[in-house]
């Protein structure tokens, strides 16, 4: 059976998805029964005593005992000691099907041997870092430029957060404008100017503790999928100096939790052109899960600047970068000295190090050779279809939908609350959040690692038997409701 080069076989009926999500939010929550939840917690405490002990010790030396914002830590963090293919193993010897995939980084599957071999060879000869030019910096840049439609030049950085910071600084330098517009609920890293309108649209500075108000004054949010709202904000900003850039997650805020309509990105592109504003695509999650061309190739929309992360190095550290048209990218400063002009300063001692670049180059080559995005996307389709069948059979209000290998499973709906109904949002946030924690704990107790209990990421390693086994486990969890 031939698989499509795109990682997404078809775009969901977005109107239908929102109708289902609205229905979920209109219903009383359906959590796991209290007596069954006690059994779940008891199972975790019985089978994972070393993880629990390590987590308790970690709390004495690490704030809250947690350093990874992707980790699911209810009732305690699970400590892993092995990752291979589609599986994780914890320090107690328990094996799990891995649908976290380190937040989406390991499209090829964890610890993919052909890439590991190349990394080990390089480490033996060169070591992980030199601080000087290495051939694989050039090679990975050539691969990104070859595959991503809008990218003529590429600069590698250390993370998605860093890359967003660089993209915004670059846009401001190029345009001479200050204002930035993002979509409410979207996540673009944790830099000061982007901790604004996180998770729930309309929240503005609610999460901006420790960030002076003046830093946020040039950041604005608009409602998801609301083009009229975007036009209004662009108009308002034109009266106060103009908008440097609109930044979007092209699949929708928070990795598609609030999905976009298929033509949304094209209409945003049109508005940016009308207002002489740059368009930034944050493809940290969608590239290369939508295929090597990213979401921009899928939607046939060329942004001015593209932000990369996660998948760029196939799971190895220092994964980030920005790409765009040559006339934009040439504004970036590089090294000491350089040619004149008003340069945009970015840096990073470990950026584009030999380890990261060799891993990234061979990861991309393997994604191309194997059609990893297509295989992972097919696994996502199978997982989503199976979840929908279980939900319908058990008469639950839960919602499953996918964008290729990114599978959303909404059970509590906490991530869909809106400040359009602030009293309801504030009243229900705590109980819906706790339900999401309980569901995530139940998945873990049944041998499934998820992303925050509400998102499941598939990889090339997820064969049909693995997906079917996962569905059996989900069925067992939903039987506890």
Order of alpha helices (4+ residues) and beta strands (2+ residues): alpha-alpha-alpha-beta-beta-beta-alpha-alpha-alpha-beta-alpha-beta-alpha-beta-alpha-beta-alpha-beta-alpha-beta-alpha-alpha-beta-beta-alpha-alpha-alpha-beta-beta-alpha-beta-beta-alpha
